[in-house]
Amino acid sequence: MNKFTTFSSNCLPIRDENIDTDQIVPARFLKIISREGWGKYLFYDRRDLLKKTKAKILVAGNNFGCGSSREHAAWAIGDYGFRVVISSSFGDIFYNNSLKNGLLCVVVKPKELEELIERIEKNPKTELTVDLEKQEVRGKDFLYQFEIDSFRKRCLLKGVDEMGYILSYSEMINRFEMKQK
């Protein structure tokens, strides 16, 4: 997993609300067990959503990633090249799966999401900067703050999943265990 600090890109806006994990990756492709190669299945039945984009930030309607618990949805979004998904809310399981796989999900207020989508639709070359350390989404003339759990934030900043985070303290854990004997 790559470290995440500050990231800038143009954006792909998807206004639709309640895009579930089956729209993100149709169930018929879930036979594949590798984490790689999922990008080609992203929005497979709704290819119109991708619009041949080179964007690395996805700005999506409310309740993005709702539905089943398939981790494949986060894999497909990341494998396609997106690093950030911004919405006013996410399906809980999708949100957690994404963060565990290095895909930053940013929750903004509904009004901010609407403003953001309007800006991008007016100017498709709109570039955003997402600063994880400062917990900010910035554009040319605007700034939105976002919240994130401190543990998840540390994992993303270090570029590790939960196990990797624990293993990064293995020396300290070993010293503690030795003292306990």
SULZIJO-V318636 format. One record per pair of residues at least 24 apart in sequence whose ideal C-beta (glycine too) atoms are under 10 Angstrom apart, sorted by the first residue. I is the first residue (numbers start at 0). J is the second residue. Records with the same first field share a line. If there is no record, write none. Layout:
I->J ; J
//
This chain:
0->77 ; 99 ; 100 ; 101 ; 102 ; 154 ; 155 ; 157 ; 158 ; 159 ; 160 ; 163
1->77 ; 82 ; 101 ; 155 ; 158
2->101 ; 131 ; 155 ; 156 ; 157 ; 158 ; 159
3->82 ; 83 ; 101 ; 102 ; 103 ; 129 ; 131 ; 132 ; 152 ; 154 ; 155 ; 156 ; 157 ; 158
4->129 ; 130 ; 131 ; 132 ; 133 ; 155 ; 156 ; 158
5->128 ; 129 ; 130 ; 131 ; 132 ; 133 ; 135 ; 137
6->55 ; 56 ; 82 ; 83 ; 103 ; 127 ; 128 ; 129 ; 130 ; 131
7->55 ; 56 ; 82 ; 83 ; 126 ; 127 ; 128 ; 129 ; 130 ; 137
8->53 ; 54 ; 55 ; 56 ; 57 ; 80 ; 81 ; 82 ; 83 ; 126 ; 127 ; 128 ; 129
9->52 ; 53 ; 54 ; 55 ; 56 ; 119 ; 122 ; 123 ; 124 ; 125 ; 126 ; 127
10->52 ; 54 ; 55 ; 56 ; 57 ; 58 ; 81 ; 83 ; 85 ; 115 ; 116 ; 118 ; 119 ; 123 ; 124 ; 125 ; 126 ; 127 ; 138
11->48 ; 49 ; 50 ; 52 ; 53 ; 54 ; 55 ; 56 ; 57 ; 58 ; 59 ; 79 ; 81 ; 84 ; 119 ; 123
12->48 ; 50 ; 52 ; 54 ; 56 ; 57 ; 58 ; 59 ; 60 ; 85 ; 112 ; 115 ; 116 ; 117 ; 118 ; 119 ; 120 ; 123 ; 125
13->42 ; 45 ; 48 ; 49 ; 50 ; 57 ; 58 ; 59 ; 60 ; 63 ; 84 ; 86 ; 116
14->48 ; 58 ; 59 ; 60 ; 61 ; 112 ; 113 ; 116 ; 117 ; 120
15->45 ; 48 ; 59 ; 60 ; 61 ; 62 ; 63
16->59 ; 60 ; 61 ; 62 ; 63 ; 65 ; 86 ; 87 ; 88
17->60 ; 61 ; 62 ; 63 ; 64 ; 65 ; 66 ; 90
18->42 ; 45 ; 48 ; 59 ; 60 ; 61 ; 62 ; 63 ; 64 ; 65 ; 66 ; 72 ; 86 ; 90 ; 93
19->62 ; 63 ; 64 ; 65 ; 66 ; 67 ; 69 ; 72 ; 90 ; 93
20->63 ; 64 ; 65 ; 66 ; 67 ; 68 ; 69 ; 70 ; 71 ; 72 ; 73 ; 75 ; 90 ; 92 ; 93 ; 96
21->65 ; 66 ; 67 ; 69 ; 72
22->48 ; 63 ; 64 ; 65 ; 66 ; 72
23->48 ; 59 ; 63 ; 64 ; 66 ; 69 ; 71 ; 72 ; 73 ; 74 ; 75 ; 76 ; 93
24->69 ; 70 ; 71 ; 72 ; 73 ; 74 ; 75 ; 76
25->71
26->67 ; 69 ; 71
28->69 ; 71 ; 75
29->67 ; 69 ; 70 ; 71
31->71 ; 74
32->71
33->74
34->70 ; 71 ; 73 ; 74 ; 77 ; 78 ; 100
35->74 ; 77 ; 78
36->74 ; 75 ; 78
37->70 ; 71 ; 72 ; 73 ; 74 ; 75 ; 76 ; 77 ; 78 ; 79
38->74 ; 75 ; 76 ; 77 ; 78 ; 79 ; 80 ; 81
39->75 ; 78 ; 79
40->71 ; 72 ; 74 ; 75 ; 78 ; 79
41->71 ; 72 ; 74 ; 75 ; 76 ; 77 ; 78 ; 79 ; 80 ; 81
42->75 ; 76 ; 79
43->75
49->79
50->123
52->79 ; 80 ; 81 ; 123
53->80
54->79 ; 80 ; 81 ; 83 ; 119 ; 123 ; 125 ; 126 ; 127
55->79 ; 80 ; 81 ; 82 ; 83 ; 127 ; 129
56->81 ; 82 ; 83 ; 84 ; 85 ; 103 ; 105 ; 115 ; 119 ; 125 ; 126 ; 127 ; 128 ; 129 ; 136
57->81 ; 82 ; 83 ; 84 ; 85 ; 86 ; 102 ; 104
58->83 ; 84 ; 85 ; 86 ; 105 ; 107 ; 112 ; 115 ; 116 ; 118 ; 119 ; 120 ; 125 ; 127 ; 136
59->84 ; 85 ; 86 ; 87 ; 89 ; 104 ; 112 ; 116
60->86 ; 87 ; 88 ; 109 ; 112 ; 113 ; 116
61->86 ; 87 ; 88 ; 89 ; 109 ; 112 ; 113
62->86 ; 87 ; 88 ; 89 ; 90 ; 93
63->87 ; 88 ; 89 ; 90 ; 93 ; 94 ; 97 ; 104
64->88 ; 89 ; 90 ; 91 ; 92 ; 93 ; 94 ; 96 ; 97 ; 104
65->89 ; 90 ; 91 ; 92 ; 93
66->90 ; 92 ; 93
67->92 ; 93
68->92 ; 93 ; 95 ; 96
69->93 ; 96
70->95 ; 96 ; 97 ; 99 ; 100
71->96
72->96 ; 97 ; 100 ; 102
73->97 ; 98 ; 99 ; 100 ; 101 ; 102 ; 104
74->100 ; 102
76->100 ; 102 ; 104
77->101 ; 102
78->102
82->129
83->127 ; 129 ; 131 ; 136
85->111 ; 112 ; 115 ; 116 ; 127 ; 129 ; 136 ; 143 ; 145
86->112 ; 115
87->111 ; 112 ; 113 ; 115
88->112
94->151
95->148 ; 151
97->151
98->147 ; 148 ; 150 ; 151 ; 152 ; 154 ; 155 ; 160 ; 161
99->151 ; 154 ; 155 ; 160 ; 161 ; 162
100->160
101->154 ; 155 ; 158 ; 159 ; 160
102->155
103->129 ; 131 ; 145 ; 147 ; 151 ; 152 ; 155
104->145 ; 147 ; 151
105->129 ; 131 ; 134 ; 135 ; 136 ; 143 ; 145 ; 146 ; 147
106->145 ; 146 ; 147
107->136 ; 143 ; 144 ; 145
108->143 ; 144 ; 145
110->143
111->136 ; 141 ; 143 ; 144 ; 145
112->143
114->138 ; 141 ; 143
115->141 ; 143
131->155 ; 156
132->156
//
